Amino acid sequence: MIDFTKDFTKDFRIAVFIAIIVITTIILGAITEKVLRYFLYQKLNNKEYDPTGFKFLKHLIIMVIYILGFAFALI
């Protein structure tokens, strides 16, 4: 008889691991986005920096977080 419990346990652990990484990545991306948005609005009120460059940097940082998180989940 084939033992499916070993395969199921292994697959379940992998699925839980991937889910934890994806959830952590989404939470980290959301927190980073809110923090960078707060800094952007502070700088806009003081008129110290160009908002276009800062928005681009914000989107770039968030994109890198998501790419690294999902790539780590696929490994």
C-alpha positions in Angstrom: 0.0 0.0 0.0 1.2 3.5 -0.8 1.8 5.8 2.1 0.3 9.2 1.2 0.8 10.7 4.7 4.6 11.4 4.1 3.9 13.2 0.8 1.0 15.1 2.2 3.0 16.2 5.3 5.9 17.3 3.1 3.6 19.2 0.6 1.7 20.8 3.5 4.9 22.1 5.1 6.0 23.6 1.8 2.6 25.2 1.2 2.7 26.7 4.8 6.2 28.0 4.2 5.3 29.6 0.9 2.2 31.2 2.5 4.2 32.6 5.4 6.7 34.2 3.0 4.0 35.6 0.7 2.1 37.1 3.7 5.3 38.5 5.2 6.2 40.0 1.8 2.8 41.7 1.4 2.9 43.1 5.0 6.4 44.3 4.6 5.6 46.0 1.3 2.5 47.7 2.8 4.4 49.0 5.8 7.2 50.2 3.6 4.7 51.9 1.3 3.0 53.7 4.2 6.3 54.8 5.7 7.7 56.1 2.4 4.4 57.9 1.7 4.6 59.6 5.1 8.1 60.8 4.3 7.0 62.0 0.9 4.2 64.1 2.3 6.6 65.6 4.9 9.1 66.6 2.2 6.3 68.0 0.0 5.1 70.2 2.8 8.7 71.5 3.3 9.2 71.8 -0.4 12.7 70.3 0.0 12.7 67.7 -2.8 11.3 66.9 -6.2 8.2 64.7 -5.6 8.6 62.8 -9.0 12.0 61.4 -8.1 10.9 60.4 -4.6 7.8 58.7 -5.9 9.9 56.8 -8.4 12.2 55.7 -5.7 9.3 54.6 -3.5 7.8 52.5 -6.3 11.3 51.0 -7.0 11.9 50.0 -3.4 8.4 48.4 -3.1 8.9 46.6 -6.3 12.2 45.2 -5.2 10.6 44.0 -1.9 7.9 42.1 -3.8 10.2 40.6 -6.3 12.6 39.4 -3.6 9.8 38.0 -1.5 8.1 36.1 -4.2 11.4 34.9 -5.7 12.4 33.6 -2.2 9.0 31.8 -2.0 9.6 30.1 -5.3 13.0 28.7 -4.3 
